[in-house]
Amino acid sequence: MRLVVALLVALALAPAAAASERHPTLGELEGEVICPTCHTTLDQSSSPIATRMKAFIAVRIRAGDTKGEIEDKLVAQFGQEVLARPSTHGLDLAAWLLPLGVLVIGAAGLGAAIWRWRGISRDAPSPSPPALDPEVEQRIDEELARFEA
């Protein structure tokens, strides 16, 4: 059921993502591009180079460039480090995938441990209650008989 919900949410957000690619906004790109001088995103930087990059992005948006085209032009001019996301190869990829792999393996191990624990407790015979003292048992029977009458 959760998978179906996640799939529906992804499908609902897909048109918005495609629209963002075709018609990016300056505010959106300012948060995804890093100033080469101060190493913060453009929306946090007021350096001269950041101001020129913002103006360049605004001109490219008015010219009808897609988000990918604008990013490609910035990368060609300043290098891959200008994008505020990790590259998809080498150690950068490993740095993102390793924690996810650890989480998946940990969750699988925890799930297996819980499944095994529940299986053992379900298969094990339940202990019988301790035997009552005959005197206490007789007293309980008498009390119960008194309440039933």
C-alpha angles and dihedrals in degrees: 000000000000090000091055091050092048090049092050092050091049091050091048092052096045096083091050091051091049091049090050090053093050097040110025122182127225091239091053094051093043088065093049101046124074125217108239091215105050099018095229128114116276092249088062098041130082098178118132093250091051090052090051091047091052090051091048091051091049091052092049091049091052088049089058100250117159122238091256093051092051092048091049091053092049092048090050090053102038107016134249091298090074090076117083094222132078121261117253098237142060123004093344090062091046090050089059099038099044096066090044090051091050090051092050093047091045092049091048091049092048091048091050091048092050092046091050093045092051091045093052094047092048094049096044115094112253113245115251116242116260115269115260123235107261090235092054091045091053091049092051091050091051092049092049091048089052092053094046093055 
